[in-house]
Amino acid sequence: MEKIASVRGIEIFYTGEELGQDDGDAFLQIVHLARQQPLGEAVIFSGQKLLNELNWQRSKAGYERLRACINRLTATSIVVKVDNPNGQGDKGYGGSLVRKFDWSRDARRGESQQWQVWLEPEIIALFGHDTYTKIDWRQRLSLAPLAKWLHQFYYTHRVPIGYRVDTLRALCGSRMTVLAKYRSKLKEAMEELVSIGFLKSWEINSSTDVVTVVRAPRPPALPRPDAN
């Protein structure tokens, strides 16, 4: 089990294949669908529906991409430990992101794959109305991987604090060993976030290498495509 870089007060330990932003997109969309049924029951959906929501190609390659993501999410073990803010002990969770899944397809009729995915109830509970931050799904899907990670990261910060470039590199799991190369990619990603209206501005202090960002005013949340 490997310890993953995290912010102060949280420890994360992970076992399994490295997850990417594709996996995050698929997982968040499945969690979104899970809100429509009782806690712990199977999330039932068509492959075509999920590919549509993810803006992924509706083809054999698209279905294989989706199945690969769900495979990786199932073959995981994650332990999260959170310090209590009052300094009295801690609490945590251990388990997998996806418990199990199955799918079927009528080859004779050419129907889209039908999926059933079981999520751990404790994972779903983390997405209660008072325990997580809603993100702008349309913005997220339009972004490149690093900008997508930064978008989700800063969405949890009402008033973002400064982080050093090497801290952000560690938190996002970048494999770039040359900090200057990562800094260049970070600048490109920040410009993406400005261009979509998520950030108002950003800068990297030339002396401290601390990144500061200013969030743009948040417009009224748009409903998800299937919100009704």
C-alpha positions as CSV (number, residue, x, y, z in Angstrom):
1,M,0.0,0.0,0.0
2,E,1.5,3.3,-1.1
3,K,1.0,6.7,0.7
4,I,-0.4,9.3,-1.7
5,A,0.5,13.0,-1.4
6,S,-2.4,14.9,0.2
7,V,-3.1,18.1,2.0
8,R,-2.5,18.6,5.7
9,G,-4.8,16.8,8.0
10,I,-5.6,14.0,5.5
11,E,-3.6,10.8,4.9
12,I,-4.4,8.6,1.8
13,F,-3.0,5.1,1.2
14,Y,-3.7,3.3,-2.1
15,T,-3.2,-0.1,-3.6
16,G,-4.0,-0.8,-7.3
17,E,-3.3,0.4,-10.8
18,E,-2.7,4.1,-11.1
19,L,-5.9,6.0,-11.8
20,G,-6.2,8.9,-14.2
21,Q,-8.7,11.6,-15.1
22,D,-10.6,9.2,-17.4
23,D,-11.2,7.0,-14.3
24,G,-12.3,10.1,-12.3
25,D,-14.8,11.1,-15.0
26,A,-16.3,7.7,-15.1
27,F,-16.5,7.4,-11.3
28,L,-18.0,10.8,-10.8
29,Q,-20.7,10.1,-13.4
30,I,-21.6,6.8,-11.8
31,V,-21.8,8.4,-8.4
32,H,-24.1,11.0,-10.0
33,L,-26.4,8.3,-11.3
34,A,-26.3,6.5,-7.9
35,R,-28.2,9.4,-6.3
36,Q,-31.4,8.1,-8.1
37,Q,-31.6,4.9,-6.1
38,P,-31.4,3.8,-2.4
39,L,-28.0,3.7,-0.8
40,G,-26.1,0.5,-1.6
41,E,-28.3,-0.7,-4.5
42,A,-26.9,-1.4,-8.0
43,V,-26.4,1.6,-10.3
44,I,-28.0,0.5,-13.6
45,F,-27.2,2.3,-16.9
46,S,-26.5,1.7,-20.5
47,G,-23.0,2.1,-21.9
48,Q,-24.3,4.4,-24.5
49,K,-25.9,6.7,-21.9
50,L,-22.6,7.0,-19.9
51,L,-20.5,7.5,-23.1
52,N,-22.9,10.3,-24.0
53,E,-22.6,12.0,-20.6
54,L,-18.8,11.7,-20.8
55,N,-18.5,13.0,-24.4
56,W,-16.6,9.8,-25.3
57,Q,-16.8,8.1,-28.7
58,R,-19.7,5.8,-29.0
59,S,-17.8,3.0,-30.6
60,K,-16.1,-0.3,-29.8
61,A,-13.1,1.7,-28.6
62,G,-15.3,3.9,-26.4
63,Y,-16.9,0.8,-24.7
64,E,-13.5,-0.7,-24.1
65,R,-12.3,2.6,-22.6
66,L,-15.3,2.6,-20.2
67,R,-14.8,-1.1,-19.3
68,A,-11.1,-0.5,-18.6
69,C,-12.0,2.4,-16.3
70,I,-14.5,0.4,-14.3
71,N,-12.0,-2.5,-14.1
72,R,-9.4,-0.2,-12.6
73,L,-11.9,1.3,-10.1
74,T,-12.8,-2.2,-8.9
75,A,-9.3,-3.4,-8.5
76,T,-8.5,-0.8,-5.8
77,S,-8.0,-0.5,-2.1
78,I,-8.0,2.9,-0.5
79,V,-7.6,4.0,3.1
80,V,-8.4,7.6,4.0
81,K,-7.6,9.0,7.4
82,V,-8.8,12.4,8.4
83,D,-7.7,14.3,11.6
84,N,-10.5,15.8,13.7
85,P,-10.2,19.6,13.6
86,N,-10.4,19.8,17.4
87,G,-7.3,17.6,17.7
88,Q,-9.1,14.7,19.4
89,G,-8.3,11.6,17.4
90,D,-9.1,10.9,13.8
91,K,-11.5,9.0,11.6
92,G,-11.1,7.0,8.4
93,Y,-12.5,4.8,5.7
94,G,-11.0,1.7,4.0
95,G,-12.3,-0.1,1.0
96,S,-12.6,-0.1,-2.8
97,L,-14.1,2.6,-5.0
98,V,-16.3,0.1,-6.9
99,R,-17.3,-3.2,-5.2
100,K,-18.3,-5.2,-8.3
101,F,-20.0,-4.8,-11.7
102,D,-21.5,-6.8,-14.5
103,W,-22.6,-6.0,-18.0
104,S,-24.5,-7.7,-20.9
105,R,-25.3,-7.0,-24.5
106,D,-27.6,-8.6,-27.0
107,A,-25.3,-9.2,-29.9
108,R,-28.1,-10.2,-32.3
109,R,-30.0,-6.9,-31.8
110,G,-26.8,-4.8,-31.5
111,E,-28.0,-3.2,-28.3
112,S,-25.7,-1.0,-26.2
113,Q,-24.1,-2.7,-23.2
114,Q,-26.3,-2.7,-20.1
115,W,-24.3,-2.2,-16.8
116,Q,-24.9,-2.8,-13.2
117,V,-22.3,-1.3,-10.8
118,W,-22.3,-1.6,-7.0
119,L,-20.6,1.1,-5.1
120,E,-19.6,0.9,-1.5
121,P,-22.3,2.7,0.7
122,E,-19.6,4.4,2.6
123,I,-18.2,5.9,-0.6
124,I,-21.6,7.2,-1.6
125,A,-22.1,8.7,1.9
126,L,-19.0,10.9,1.2
127,F,-21.0,12.5,-1.6
128,G,-23.9,13.7,0.7
129,H,-25.2,17.2,0.2
130,D,-23.0,18.6,3.1
131,T,-19.8,16.6,2.5
132,Y,-18.7,17.4,-1.0
133,T,-18.4,20.2,-3.5
134,K,-20.4,20.2,-6.7
135,I,-18.3,21.0,-9.8
136,D,-19.3,22.3,-13.1
137,W,-19.5,19.2,-15.2
138,R,-19.4,20.9,-18.6
139,Q,-16.3,22.8,-17.7
140,R,-14.6,19.7,-16.4
141,L,-15.2,17.7,-19.6
142,S,-13.7,20.4,-21.8
143,L,-10.3,20.4,-20.1
144,A,-7.0,18.6,-20.6
145,P,-5.9,16.3,-17.8
146,L,-3.8,18.7,-15.7
147,A,-6.3,21.5,-16.0
148,K,-9.1,19.0,-15.1
149,W,-7.2,18.1,-11.9
150,L,-6.6,21.7,-11.0
151,H,-10.3,22.5,-11.7
152,Q,-11.5,19.9,-9.3
153,F,-8.8,20.8,-6.7
154,Y,-9.6,24.5,-6.6
155,Y,-13.3,24.0,-6.8
156,T,-13.1,23.0,-3.1
157,H,-11.4,26.3,-2.2
158,R,-13.8,29.2,-1.8
159,V,-10.7,31.4,-1.1
160,P,-7.7,29.5,-2.6
161,I,-4.5,29.6,-0.6
162,G,-1.1,29.5,-2.2
163,Y,0.8,26.3,-3.0
164,R,4.3,25.9,-4.2
165,V,4.7,24.5,-7.7
166,D,6.4,21.3,-6.4
167,T,3.6,20.8,-3.9
168,L,1.0,20.9,-6.7
169,R,3.2,18.5,-8.7
170,A,3.2,16.0,-5.8
171,L,-0.6,16.4,-5.1
172,C,-1.6,15.8,-8.7
173,G,0.7,12.8,-9.1
174,S,2.7,14.1,-12.0
175,R,5.5,12.0,-13.2
176,M,7.5,14.9,-14.6
177,T,10.8,14.8,-12.8
178,V,12.0,18.2,-14.2
179,L,10.2,20.9,-12.2
180,A,10.7,23.5,-15.0
181,K,8.9,21.2,-17.4
182,Y,6.0,20.8,-15.0
183,R,5.9,24.5,-14.3
184,S,5.5,25.1,-18.0
185,K,2.6,22.6,-18.2
186,L,1.1,24.2,-15.1
187,K,1.1,27.6,-16.8
188,E,-0.7,26.2,-19.8
189,A,-3.3,24.5,-17.6
190,M,-3.9,27.7,-15.6
191,E,-4.5,29.6,-18.9
192,E,-7.1,26.9,-19.8
193,L,-8.9,27.6,-16.5
194,V,-8.9,31.4,-17.2
195,S,-10.2,30.8,-20.8
196,I,-13.3,28.9,-19.5
197,G,-14.1,31.5,-16.9
198,F,-13.2,29.4,-13.9
199,L,-10.2,31.5,-12.8
200,K,-10.1,35.3,-12.9
201,S,-6.3,35.3,-12.7
202,W,-3.2,33.4,-11.5
203,E,0.5,34.0,-10.9
204,I,3.6,32.2,-9.8
205,N,5.9,34.2,-7.5
206,S,9.3,34.3,-9.0
207,S,11.0,34.3,-5.6
208,T,9.0,31.7,-3.7
209,D,7.6,29.6,-6.5
210,V,4.2,29.9,-4.8
211,V,1.1,29.7,-7.1
212,T,-1.8,32.0,-6.2
213,V,-5.1,32.0,-8.0
214,V,-8.2,34.1,-7.9
215,R,-11.5,32.4,-8.5
216,A,-13.9,34.0,-11.0
217,P,-17.4,34.8,-9.6
218,R,-19.4,31.6,-9.7
219,P,-22.4,31.8,-12.0
220,P,-25.6,30.0,-11.1
221,A,-25.1,26.3,-11.4
222,L,-26.4,24.7,-14.6
223,P,-28.4,21.5,-14.1
224,R,-26.8,18.2,-15.2
225,P,-28.2,17.0,-18.5
226,D,-30.3,14.3,-16.8
227,A,-31.2,16.3,-13.7
228,N,-34.9,16.1,-14.5
